[in-house]
Amino acid sequence: MSSVVVFPSVRRPAAVVAAVLLLLTSVLASSPGRTEPDPARVQAAIARVLPALVRIRVVTSEFRDGREVKTESAGSGVIIRDDGYAITNHHVAGDAKVLFVTLADKTEMEAELVGTDPLADIAVIRLKGKPGQKFPVAVFGDSSKVRVGDDVLAMGSPVALSQSVTSGIVSNTQMILPDFWWPFNRLTLEGEDVGSMVRWIGHDALIRGGNSGGPLVNLDGEIIGINEVEVGLSGAIPSNLARSVAAELIERGAVRRSWLGLDVQPMLKSSPVKDGALVASVIEGSPAEQAGIRSGDIILKVNGEPVSVRFGEEVPLFNQMLAALPVGQPARFVLLRDGKEQTVEAVPVERERAQPRQREMRDWGMTVRDISLLMARELQRDSRDGVYVATVASGGPADDAKPPLRAGDIIVAVGGEPVRSVADLIRSTESLLKGKEGRVPALVEFERKTERYLTVVRVGQDPLRDPGLEAAKAWLPVGTQVLTADVAQALGLTGVKGFRVTEVFKGKSAEKAGLKVGDIITSLDGEPIEASQPQDFEMLAALVRQKPIGSTAELTVLREGKPMNLVVELEASPKLPREMKRYRSEDFEFTARNITFGDRPRTPSGGEKPVEGVVVESVTEGGWAAVARLAVGDIITRVGDAAVTDVEQLRQALEKARESRASSVVFLVRRGIRQLFVEIQPAWTSP
Amino acid sequence: MNNARSFAIAAFALVLIAMSARTGWASITPQAGRELLAKSAPAIASVRVTSEMVMTIEGREDTPEEEDIELAGCVVHPSGLIVTSLTGMDSATFYQDLWSRFETVDFKFRSDIRDVKVRLDDGSEFHGEVALRDRDLDIALIRPRAPLEKPVTALDLSDPAGLEILDPVLLVGRAGRQLHWTPTAHVSAVTGVLTRPRRMYLLPGSEDWSLAPGLLGGAAFSAEGKLAGVVVIRRLQPIGKEPAESIFVILPAREIQPVLSQVLKD
């Protein structure tokens, strides 16, 4: 059941492959017949919104395995102010490190995150246009007027395609995830239960991964929703909610909501009371508890307004009403308790995020977060003091400690000093490591459930040097195939065993010794080579590898049926990629190494094609090189005007680019038989 | 991808547990085996390798996944040099073989080692680094990143035992940290002697391996108590469309000496 809920932003690349396959299969499905809307109205509606529709590429931070990891994804958005503000989903852009936006006219530009709200899954970004640039905008419609059966258009970038439109009707104006799906009927983002606040507009216009954040549009060309989920039906956040959240994000950078610390559920079927909201739980120490509200109370009115939560569909509206109460101002609740009405006053406080953002602590090999009030309560703690361990890196300092730190532990002291927050932990780490090298032991006190532990963590980084050396072995610089019985017979060499030379590497010792393609090697230093089956293919190389490098070997060879002896010097086997000198660019976020014998394309006669350059060995996902589509295996031959033949030249070229702080650097790259220009735009953030 | 990776991990684990030895008719008595285990255990270490597995699809890297592998290693020099199975500590090879059957998409796997930790029989630990790899023999030589304070007990490679088919062998290894680095042993027998392209001793396959974890990278002793070799993986290269496979073998100890010399020379 968990797989039925999909947030349609799109991850790459495996997700893209899967999404494309899904898309292809869905092509076969036919849509049910219905009265088609007036094409002219549809065209007009599209024309009103399409210019403001944006495709968004995002480099996002994920925290796992004790580290912050960058990933790339894509989504949609729509410009709502002509100075470049666009609305999208939190799950598209809320954790963005870098944002690129493609406009409908194909122009690409950077954008920045203005604010984000995981509870409503809404984020606002601002396009970094030219000074004074005006952008086309789309306007919001009134989602409260949407009716089942209305024609709608879903606009966005499914599977990161360019701006696209699908059509359908409104299927459900009160869509929630049904109890039937329990326990998978919650959509949570960073600890926030999106469904507690959002009641979606369900529709049947097709949306896929990448549509997230794109507008749902009526035939008047107005935004009536922001597409968010695919749960069998497509689901959009109603525009009235999205608009108010976006306005606050633009104004304040965050959404200010009230919090009382109570949960309600629909009235029980057995209850004689029909209207009201049943209080299910009251968080200890919350304003609701301080006001005397108890579990089992029925809320009849809030600030004089009657309330009714008889069905699950009404819970999000009630929660929206509570969240909209003015922070710090007493709210009057009329309650029904034990059959009697009573009135209490509760003073809402400002709601904080369910889970504060994570942060990587590289010197500890873990990611951590502060403890929110809600987290503290769920952890059954009286205090919010401490640092919550979110993830731990295998083999890192936290994992190496005895006992090891684990996800869910709460660090409360380091070196005898209390640690109340992540900021405290950062300070104590800096103090611990100041003027020291390698790892420094620290006595750490932490909570695990109800127990208090002590451990010693050796804090600090000690990166592994992997020389990557391979055992040096002798090498006969030829390519060979086993002379199978069939081939031997076809060549008139029935009964002969050995290897047929398929390639002689140019300029190497085998060529100098006179070996030729077609020669049959039958013995090595007088020892017959008993190879006659395909699975013997390693035999000659293995025999050679057992001899010293630089020694000579006498080969018995049949050439055109005549035996001859050739003496060949056995060279050292070519260096493997792992052994080559490499260079890592932190600015461009890729690693390259010197080219090996095996990297160079060769002609059928064994000659090497003169390719000079460096081989791209790794490209950090979400890094600048990855964003520019530099690929593993590419051979970089030039950077700007400078030719690159080894990693030292690459280093010099990239350092020169750094000095000039060039806005973009063009790499000339060889990929297979083709050549292409890769334009990388680094951030130049480090000194 | 996650499902596929989980499948791959599970399959790798199955390979690790499914191939090995059968007890029964071997002439190594339990008492003799225990004595040999007690004698050799100080030279059998636990090696924990933490790596980042990176999958590349058509040149584009996916997000790295963390891998944590534990296997046994044989101390072969008093300076703390350890020999273990290269494939055993670098599962990228296994993934590559598994995914190679998807011929239409260019999947590549790379394993970047982030940390190597060695735990010795006396409970002492040190951080190691891979000093040398030998793909032919499927061995990696691991040396301490900083010199050890005192020499450690090492296996004697100078007078290795030769084995013949059906010879009994005692496999000695060390379990990982979840099993408290317990020394493990298993009585087995040579089921075949591979001579091409080089001499290796085949071991029988059996579910029994699951009873004795930590034997990969461990030592194999003859019935006379002499070191015969190290348990490594022999990758069977695909012929035609057959998929690549891996089997456990004993690498004769005499093959290790030249590689060890290369490291000591440095």
Interface residues (C-beta under 8 A of the other chain):
Chain A: R12 P13 A14 V17 E62 D65 V69 T71 A393 S394 G395 G396 D400 D462 L464 R465 D466 P467 G468 L469 E470 A471 A472 K473 E530 P534 Q535 D536 F537 E538 M539 A541 A542 L543 R545 Q546 R578 S618 V619 T620 E621 A626 A631 V632 G633 D634 R671
Chain B: M1 R48 T50 V54 T56 I57 E58 G59 R60 E61 D62 T63 P64 E65 E66 E67 D68 K108 R110 D112 I113 R114 D115 V116 K117 H127 E129 V130 A131 L132 R133 D134 R135 D136 L137 R145 R196 P197 R198 Q237 I239 G240 V259 Q262
